[in-house]
Amino acid sequence: MSPDGTPLAHGIGGARDLPISPELAIAGAVAALVVSFTVLAVAWRAPRYDEATSGRPAPALLTRLVDSTGFRVVLRLVGMVLFAYTAVVAVLGKDLLTNPVFGIFYVWWWVGLVPLSLLLGPVWRAISPVRTINLAFAKLSRSDPDRGLYDYPERLGHWPAAAGLFAFVWMELVYPYSTELGPVRLWCAVYVALMLLGGALFGNTFYARADPFEVYSSLVAKLSVWGRRGDTVVIRSPLANLDTVPVRAGLVAVVAVLFGSTAFDSFKDSTRWVTFVQDAGVSTFLLNNLALLGFCVLVGLVFAGGCMLTGVVDDARRSDLPNQFAHSVVPIIVGYVVAHYLSYLLEVGQQTLILASDPLGTGADILGTGNLTVSYWLSYHPTLLANTKVIAVIAGHVVGVIAAHDRAMKILPRRHQLTGQLPLLLAMVAFTVGGLYLLFAA
C-alpha cells in the first residue's frame, strides 16, 4: 500500500527491480543445480537423514516450557485475540481499502506465516482459533478433541487442504472483488464453518491434514531447526527436519498449488499476458481462472512426471514416487515466496500495522502505531533486492535437489540411484528457468 492506504500491486516488481542480466541469473542457477547434483553424486552415496536418530535434544527447560499448559494457553489466547480483533474489524469496519482486514487477510495471515513458521516451527497449529474453539466445544461436551465422530479417511490425505489453498489463491489472484469487504467476510466465515464441522467429525486429525493454513505452516516449519522425537523437542538441521515430512495422499497437490499460484501471480502482470488478454476478446476473468488452474496443474504434472520416470522402486509402485519426493519442493516454494513477496510483506505489512491502530476509521490510535511511517528502504536498494530474490530462488532449488537426492538414496534401487534422479533434476531445472524468467518478465 501507499502511504494513503491505496494497495500497490504485490509480488515481483519485474526488470525495474532487477538491475542484473536475466540470462546470467538463469545460467548461474542452472549451473548451480547441475554442479550440486554432480557433487552429491560423488560425495553423497548413502542416505544421511533418519527421523529416529537425527537431531540433538533441546535443553530440558525448553521442552518443559513448550509442553507446559500455561505456554499453550498463552498461544491459544494470542490466536483468539487476533481472531476476535479481525472479526470485529471485518464486521464493523468500513468497506474501504484502508480497512486493515485486507492486510491481515492477504499479508499477515498468508505471507507472514512463512517467516514465522521458519523461525518458530508450526505456528498455526499452536495459535489456530478453530482448534481452540473445537477444544472449547469438546470440553463442554466432555469429549476428546483429538477424536471426532469418525476416523479421518486415509485416502483423503491432504486433498482438502489443497482445495482450501486453491480457494484462497483464487480469491486473492482471480476473483475481481477480492478487495471488497463482503467477499472476504464470506470466505473467512466459510473457512471457520468448514473447519469446525471437520473438527467435530474427525477431531484434531482433520486440522493436521485438511486445514489449508495448518498444512502450509507445518510444511514450511519443516525447514526450521525445531522438531520432535517422541515427547522430546529436538534441534535438527533444516534438511534433516525436511526429511520427516509425512508422506500422504494429496501432498503433491498441495505443493503444486503453492508453487503454481506463486508463478501465476508473477505471470498475470507480465506484459505478454496482459497483451494477450487485451487482444483475446475473451473474458479476462475466464482466462485468469484457466491460467491459474493451468499453472497449478502444470507444476504438478511436471513434478509427478519427473518422479515417475525414475527407476523402478523395489517395494512401491511408480505412482507412489511423487508423494515420496514432494517434500523436496518445499524449499523451492519458500525460495519463491521470499523472491515474490519480500518487499510486499515488509512494506504492506507495515502499512497494515499502521491502519490496524484505527480499525473502525474513527481516528483512534489504540495500538500506538497510527503515527508510524512505512519504510521503503528495501525498494530503494534495487540491487540488494534483486540479489536477494535471485539467491532465494537458487538456494531453494539447491536445497530441493539435496533433499530429493537423499530420499533417492533411501528408496531407489542401487542401480537407479543416480540415473533415476535425472528426470527429476530436469524437472527442477525447468522450474528454475521458468521461475527466473517470470521473475524478470513480471
ChimeraX attribute file (.defattr): number of C-alpha atoms within 10 A of each C-alpha:
attribute: neighborCount
match mode: 1-to-1
recipient: residues
	/A:1	20
	/A:2	11
	/A:3	12
	/A:4	9
	/A:5	17
	/A:6	12
	/A:7	16
	/A:8	11
	/A:9	10
	/A:10	19
	/A:11	21
	/A:12	29
	/A:13	23
	/A:14	19
	/A:15	16
	/A:16	13
	/A:17	20
	/A:18	21
	/A:19	15
	/A:20	16
	/A:21	11
	/A:22	17
	/A:23	13
	/A:24	9
	/A:25	19
	/A:26	20
	/A:27	13
	/A:28	14
	/A:29	23
	/A:30	20
	/A:31	14
	/A:32	17
	/A:33	24
	/A:34	17
	/A:35	13
	/A:36	16
	/A:37	21
	/A:38	13
	/A:39	11
	/A:40	16
	/A:41	16
	/A:42	9
	/A:43	9
	/A:44	15
	/A:45	16
	/A:46	15
	/A:47	13
	/A:48	14
	/A:49	20
	/A:50	13
	/A:51	16
	/A:52	10
	/A:53	9
	/A:54	19
	/A:55	22
	/A:56	14
	/A:57	16
	/A:58	16
	/A:59	12
	/A:60	10
	/A:61	9
	/A:62	14
	/A:63	16
	/A:64	13
	/A:65	12
	/A:66	12
	/A:67	14
	/A:68	11
	/A:69	10
	/A:70	11
	/A:71	14
	/A:72	15
	/A:73	14
	/A:74	13
	/A:75	18
	/A:76	21
	/A:77	16
	/A:78	16
	/A:79	22
	/A:80	18
	/A:81	14
	/A:82	16
	/A:83	16
	/A:84	13
	/A:85	14
	/A:86	21
	/A:87	16
	/A:88	14
	/A:89	21
	/A:90	23
	/A:91	14
	/A:92	11
	/A:93	20
	/A:94	17
	/A:95	15
	/A:96	15
	/A:97	17
	/A:98	24
	/A:99	24
	/A:100	27
	/A:101	30
	/A:102	23
	/A:103	24
	/A:104	20
	/A:105	17
	/A:106	21
	/A:107	22
	/A:108	19
	/A:109	14
	/A:110	17
	/A:111	19
	/A:112	18
	/A:113	22
	/A:114	23
	/A:115	17
	/A:116	17
	/A:117	22
	/A:118	22
	/A:119	16
	/A:120	12
	/A:121	23
	/A:122	25
	/A:123	22
	/A:124	24
	/A:125	23
	/A:126	19
	/A:127	23
	/A:128	22
	/A:129	23
	/A:130	22
	/A:131	23
	/A:132	20
	/A:133	16
	/A:134	22
	/A:135	20
	/A:136	13
	/A:137	16
	/A:138	19
	/A:139	12
	/A:140	9
	/A:141	10
	/A:142	9
	/A:143	12
	/A:144	14
	/A:145	21
	/A:146	16
	/A:147	18
	/A:148	20
	/A:149	11
	/A:150	10
	/A:151	12
	/A:152	19
	/A:153	9
	/A:154	10
	/A:155	10
	/A:156	14
	/A:157	19
	/A:158	25
	/A:159	20
	/A:160	18
	/A:161	26
	/A:162	26
	/A:163	17
	/A:164	19
	/A:165	24
	/A:166	23
	/A:167	15
	/A:168	21
	/A:169	21
	/A:170	18
	/A:171	18
	/A:172	18
	/A:173	17
	/A:174	21
	/A:175	15
	/A:176	12
	/A:177	12
	/A:178	16
	/A:179	19
	/A:180	14
	/A:181	20
	/A:182	13
	/A:183	14
	/A:184	20
	/A:185	16
	/A:186	12
	/A:187	14
	/A:188	15
	/A:189	13
	/A:190	12
	/A:191	18
	/A:192	16
	/A:193	13
	/A:194	14
	/A:195	20
	/A:196	22
	/A:197	15
	/A:198	21
	/A:199	27
	/A:200	21
	/A:201	17
	/A:202	20
	/A:203	25
	/A:204	23
	/A:205	18
	/A:206	27
	/A:207	23
	/A:208	17
	/A:209	24
	/A:210	25
	/A:211	30
	/A:212	25
	/A:213	22
	/A:214	22
	/A:215	23
	/A:216	23
	/A:217	24
	/A:218	24
	/A:219	27
	/A:220	26
	/A:221	29
	/A:222	27
	/A:223	24
	/A:224	25
	/A:225	20
	/A:226	22
	/A:227	28
	/A:228	18
	/A:229	15
	/A:230	8
	/A:231	8
	/A:232	17
	/A:233	21
	/A:234	21
	/A:235	20
	/A:236	22
	/A:237	18
	/A:238	19
	/A:239	21
	/A:240	24
	/A:241	24
	/A:242	26
	/A:243	24
	/A:244	18
	/A:245	20
	/A:246	12
	/A:247	19
	/A:248	18
	/A:249	19
	/A:250	22
	/A:251	25
	/A:252	26
	/A:253	27
	/A:254	28
	/A:255	26
	/A:256	27
	/A:257	26
	/A:258	24
	/A:259	24
	/A:260	25
	/A:261	25
	/A:262	24
	/A:263	25
	/A:264	22
	/A:265	22
	/A:266	22
	/A:267	24
	/A:268	19
	/A:269	20
	/A:270	18
	/A:271	12
	/A:272	12
	/A:273	17
	/A:274	14
	/A:275	11
	/A:276	14
	/A:277	17
	/A:278	11
	/A:279	9
	/A:280	11
	/A:281	8
	/A:282	11
	/A:283	11
	/A:284	16
	/A:285	13
	/A:286	10
	/A:287	16
	/A:288	19
	/A:289	15
	/A:290	12
	/A:291	19
	/A:292	25
	/A:293	17
	/A:294	15
	/A:295	21
	/A:296	23
	/A:297	16
	/A:298	15
	/A:299	24
	/A:300	22
	/A:301	17
	/A:302	19
	/A:303	27
	/A:304	23
	/A:305	17
	/A:306	21
	/A:307	27
	/A:308	20
	/A:309	16
	/A:310	21
	/A:311	21
	/A:312	17
	/A:313	19
	/A:314	10
	/A:315	9
	/A:316	11
	/A:317	10
	/A:318	15
	/A:319	13
	/A:320	16
	/A:321	23
	/A:322	24
	/A:323	20
	/A:324	22
	/A:325	25
	/A:326	26
	/A:327	26
	/A:328	28
	/A:329	24
	/A:330	27
	/A:331	27
	/A:332	27
	/A:333	24
	/A:334	24
	/A:335	22
	/A:336	28
	/A:337	24
	/A:338	25
	/A:339	26
	/A:340	24
	/A:341	20
	/A:342	19
	/A:343	20
	/A:344	21
	/A:345	23
	/A:346	18
	/A:347	24
	/A:348	26
	/A:349	22
	/A:350	22
	/A:351	27
	/A:352	25
	/A:353	20
	/A:354	24
	/A:355	25
	/A:356	27
	/A:357	19
	/A:358	22
	/A:359	26
	/A:360	20
	/A:361	17
	/A:362	9
	/A:363	10
	/A:364	14
	/A:365	16
	/A:366	11
	/A:367	13
	/A:368	13
	/A:369	17
	/A:370	17
	/A:371	10
	/A:372	12
	/A:373	12
	/A:374	18
	/A:375	13
	/A:376	13
	/A:377	11
	/A:378	14
	/A:379	17
	/A:380	11
	/A:381	11
	/A:382	17
	/A:383	15
	/A:384	14
	/A:385	19
	/A:386	24
	/A:387	16
	/A:388	16
	/A:389	25
	/A:390	25
	/A:391	17
	/A:392	22
	/A:393	26
	/A:394	25
	/A:395	20
	/A:396	22
	/A:397	31
	/A:398	24
	/A:399	21
	/A:400	25
	/A:401	26
	/A:402	18
	/A:403	23
	/A:404	23
	/A:405	25
	/A:406	23
	/A:407	21
	/A:408	26
	/A:409	20
	/A:410	17
	/A:411	18
	/A:412	21
	/A:413	16
	/A:414	16
	/A:415	10
	/A:416	17
	/A:417	23
	/A:418	21
	/A:419	13
	/A:420	22
	/A:421	22
	/A:422	18
	/A:423	19
	/A:424	25
	/A:425	22
	/A:426	17
	/A:427	18
	/A:428	24
	/A:429	21
	/A:430	16
	/A:431	20
	/A:432	22
	/A:433	17
	/A:434	13
	/A:435	26
	/A:436	23
	/A:437	18
	/A:438	21
	/A:439	28
	/A:440	24
	/A:441	20
	/A:442	20
